[in-house]
Amino acid sequence: MRMILAVIVALVIGVGPHWQKYKDEKIAAYQAQHGGDVCEVNNVLIGVECRPFTRAELETKEQAEALQRWNDRVAGAEARKRVAQQMDDVLVYGK
């Protein structure tokens, strides 16, 4: 029983990186040829299937990116405001 378990563990450890490399190669080849954006593994025997983003997925992705850019701008403005306040405090108390 231990031998079977050891063989299964060895296969999982050995096959994992090879499967990931195979999957990455399939995704890269499909995207280079067709420009697909969403890739899914359907079955170990079938391989990888890719498709372009749907309109709803593209809109969701664009909204998420716009929200992230907005949050980055707000965070940057708040950081600049804090630094300016700290500089004012240093200059006022430094006299």
N, C-alpha and C positions, 0 to 999 in steps of 0.2 A: 504494500500500500504506500509506503514511504517513497519507494522508487517511482511509482506512477506520479505521485505528487511532485517529486523532484523534476521529473521529465516535463510535466505540465508547466511548472514554474520556469524552467529553463527555456521552454518554447515561448512562453509569454514574454520573457525578458529579451530573448533573441529576436523575436518577430516584431516586437513593438517598433523599434527604430526603422526596420526595413519597411513596415507598413506605412509609417509616417512619411518616409522618403518616397515611396511609391505614390501615395496620395498627393503629396506636394508636387511631384512631377506631372501627374495626371492633371491636376488643377492648373499648373503653369502652362502645360501644352494646350489645354482647352482655352484658357484665357488668351493665349498668344494667337490662337487661330480664330476664335469667335468673339473674344472680348467679354466673356461671361463674368458676372460679378458674384453670384451666389453659387457655391459649390457644396454638394452634399454627398455623403457616402451612402449609397442605397443598399449595397450588399457587398460582402467580402468578395464574392465570386464575380459580381457584375462590375464593381469598381466605383469610380467617381462620376457623378453626373453634375454638370454645371448648367446654369441658366442665367440669363440677364435679370437684373432687378426689375420688379414690376413697378408701375408708376407709383403705387402707394408706398412701396418700400423706398423708392428714390425720394419721395416727398418726406417720408419719415426721417430718412438719413440726412437730407438737407436741413430739415428743421432741427435735428439734434446737433448738427455741425454749427448752425447759426446760433443756437442757444449756447453752445460751448464757447463760440467766439464772443458772444455778449457777456457771458460770465467771466471770461478772461479779461475783457475790457473793464468791467466793473471792478474786478479784483485788482487790476493794475491801477485804476483811478483811486481806489481806497488805499492801496499801498503808497502811492505818491502823496496822497493827502496826509497819511500818518507820518511819512518822512518829513514833509513840509512842516507839520505841527511840531515834530521833535526838533527840527532845526530852529524853529521859532522859539521853542522852550529853551534850547541851549543858548541861543543868542540873547534872549531876554535875561536869563539867569546868569549868564556868563559875564554880564557887565558889573 
